[in-house]
Amino acid sequence: MKKLVLFDFDGTLADTAPDLGAAANTLRVRRGLPELPLDEYRHFASHGARGLLKKGLGLTPEDPEFAAAREEFLAEYEQAMTTRSTLFPGIQQVLNALQENGYTWGIVTNKVEYLAIPLVVHLGLYTHCAITVGGDTTPHSKPHPAPLLHAAEKTGFDPRDAIYIGDDQRDIIAGRAAGMATVVAAYGYCGADTALQSWEADAIAEQPEQLWGIIEDWARG
């Protein structure tokens, strides 16, 4: 019996940090601040606008100007979000292997649909991706399990026959709460000093190339 393989997007399938950082830098320049090296945004990229605005402008949701800055950031990001973003090296080979071996795979991201779906199309994933669940597809976003349960239901799989791969602790929390197997994408944006073992995922992939073997071992188990 074939299984369902679900991926987070930013920091798991795609390296989107350069475009996210560039949008944050645009806001910095408008405020008379120098641009930051794009690499400095990588650890914050999986946290969406909240993480990027904290790094770029030192803003948190409690700040009065946060809401307006968030809208400004999202508008800038939407205009140029396909400029530098690419799949991580080795990811296309993993997706090809899934396709060739009859697996169903999809994407569950906290990126809202109007941003996520154009990127999925741009990166050539839309044809074979069974489902794309955005942060606004269900009433709750990760770490709530609702988006993952929605993906399983819509693709016709029992959550126990699904595995979720992500680079943020909320991905693992959501996957475990949904009753799915979980894998940490350690090559993503979680940071080298993060205590990944404490997340209690079923496996950790240090490189994308390791994902296929992990998936195969899980499916046979």
C-alpha positions in Angstrom: 0.0 0.0 0.0 1.4 3.4 -1.0 1.8 6.2 1.4 1.3 10.0 1.5 4.4 12.2 1.7 3.8 15.8 2.8 6.4 18.5 2.8 6.6 21.9 4.4 7.6 24.5 1.7 10.0 27.2 2.9 13.2 25.7 4.1 12.1 22.1 3.2 11.4 22.0 -0.5 12.4 25.5 -1.5 15.2 27.9 -0.6 13.0 31.0 -0.4 15.1 33.0 2.1 16.9 35.2 -0.4 13.6 36.7 -1.7 12.1 37.0 1.7 15.2 38.8 2.9 15.3 41.0 -0.1 11.7 42.2 0.7 12.7 42.9 4.3 15.7 44.8 3.0 13.4 47.0 0.9 11.6 48.0 4.0 14.9 48.8 5.8 16.1 51.0 2.9 12.8 53.0 3.0 13.4 53.7 6.6 17.0 54.8 6.1 18.6 51.6 7.3 21.4 49.7 5.5 20.6 46.4 3.8 21.5 43.3 5.8 23.3 40.4 4.1 20.7 38.0 2.8 22.2 35.1 4.7 21.3 36.8 8.0 17.6 36.2 7.2 17.9 32.5 6.7 17.2 31.4 10.3 14.0 33.6 10.3 12.6 32.6 6.9 10.4 29.7 8.2 8.7 32.1 10.6 7.1 34.2 7.8 6.5 37.9 8.0 6.7 37.8 11.8 10.3 36.4 11.7 11.5 38.6 8.8 10.1 41.8 10.4 11.7 40.9 13.7 15.1 40.5 12.1 14.8 43.3 9.6 13.1 46.0 11.6 13.1 44.7 15.2 9.3 44.7 15.1 7.0 42.2 17.0 3.2 41.8 16.7 2.9 43.9 19.9 4.4 47.0 18.2 1.8 49.5 16.9 3.4 49.7 13.5 3.7 45.9 13.0 0.4 45.4 11.1 1.2 48.1 8.5 4.8 46.9 8.1 3.5 43.4 7.6 1.2 44.5 4.8 4.0 46.5 3.2 6.4 43.5 3.5 3.9 41.0 1.9 3.2 43.4 -1.0 7.0 43.8 -1.6 7.5 40.0 -1.4 4.6 39.2 -3.7 6.1 41.5 -6.4 9.5 39.7 -6.5 9.1 36.3 -4.7 10.3 34.3 -7.8 13.5 36.2 -8.3 16.0 34.1 -6.3 13.9 31.2 -4.9 14.9 27.7 -6.0 14.4 24.1 -5.0 17.1 22.9 -2.6 19.7 20.8 -4.5 18.6 17.2 -4.5 14.9 17.9 -3.9 13.9 17.4 -7.5 15.5 13.9 -7.5 13.5 13.0 -4.3 10.2 14.1 -5.9 11.1 12.2 -9.1 11.6 9.1 -7.1 8.3 9.5 -5.3 6.6 9.9 -8.6 8.3 6.9 -10.2 7.5 4.7 -7.3 3.8 5.6 -7.0 3.8 7.7 -3.9 1.3 10.6 -3.5 3.0 13.8 -2.3 1.8 17.2 -1.4 2.7 20.5 0.3 1.4 21.9 3.7 2.8 25.3 4.4 1.9 28.3 6.6 2.4 30.5 3.6 -1.0 31.9 2.6 -2.4 30.4 -0.6 -2.1 33.5 -2.8 1.7 33.4 -2.2 2.2 29.7 -2.0 0.4 28.5 -5.1 2.2 30.8 -7.6 5.5 29.7 -6.2 4.6 26.0 -6.5 3.7 26.7 -10.1 6.9 28.7 -10.8 9.1 26.0 -9.4 7.4 23.3 -11.6 5.8 21.4 -8.8 2.2 21.9 -9.5 1.7 19.2 -12.1 2.6 16.3 -9.8 1.8 17.8 -6.4 -1.5 16.2 -5.2 -2.4 19.1 -2.9 -1.1 22.4 -1.7 -2.5 23.5 1.7 -1.7 27.1 2.7 -1.8 28.8 6.0 -5.3 30.1 5.3 -6.7 26.9 3.8 -8.1 25.7 7.1 -9.2 27.8 10.1 -5.9 26.9 11.9 -2.3 27.0 10.7 0.6 24.9 12.0 1.4 23.9 14.8 -2.3 22.9 14.8 -2.8 19.6 13.0 -5.8 20.8 11.0 -3.8 21.6 7.7 -2.2 18.2 7.7 -5.5 16.4 8.5 -7.1 18.3 5.7 -4.3 17.2 3.2 -4.8 13.6 4.2 -8.6 13.8 3.9 -8.5 15.4 0.5 -6.0 12.9 -0.9 -7.8 9.9 0.6 -5.2 8.8 3.1 -5.4 7.8 6.7 -3.1 10.1 8.6 -1.3 7.0 9.9 -0.2 6.3 6.3 1.3 9.8 6.0 4.7 11.3 6.8 5.4 15.0 7.2 8.8 16.6 6.5 9.6 20.1 7.8 12.4 22.3 9.1 10.6 24.0 12.0 9.6 22.6 15.4 5.9 23.6 14.7 6.0 21.2 11.7 7.0 18.3 14.0 4.4 19.3 16.6 1.7 19.5 13.9 2.7 16.2 12.3 2.8 14.3 15.6 -0.6 15.8 16.6 -2.0 14.6 13.3 -0.8 11.1 14.0 1.7 11.2 11.2 5.4 10.1 11.1 7.7 13.2 11.1 11.1 14.1 9.7 13.2 17.2 10.4 14.7 18.8 7.3 17.9 19.8 9.2 19.4 21.4 6.0 16.7 24.1 6.1 16.3 27.1 8.3 16.3 25.6 11.8 19.9 26.7 12.5 23.0 24.6 13.3 22.7 25.2 17.1 19.1 24.0 17.4 18.5 20.9 19.6 16.7 18.9 16.9 16.7 15.7 18.9 14.4 17.4 21.4 11.7 17.8 18.8 11.2 14.0 19.0 10.7 13.5 15.2 11.0 10.0 13.8 14.0 10.9 11.7 16.4 13.8 10.9 17.6 14.5 7.3 20.9 16.4 7.3 20.7 16.7 3.5 17.8 16.4 1.0 19.5 13.4 -0.6 18.7 11.5 2.6 15.0 11.9 2.4 14.3 9.2 -0.1 16.0 6.5 2.1 14.1 7.8 5.2 10.8 7.7 3.3 11.5 4.2 2.0 12.4 2.8 5.4 9.3 4.3 6.9 7.0 2.9 4.2 8.5 -0.6 4.6 8.1 -0.4 8.4 
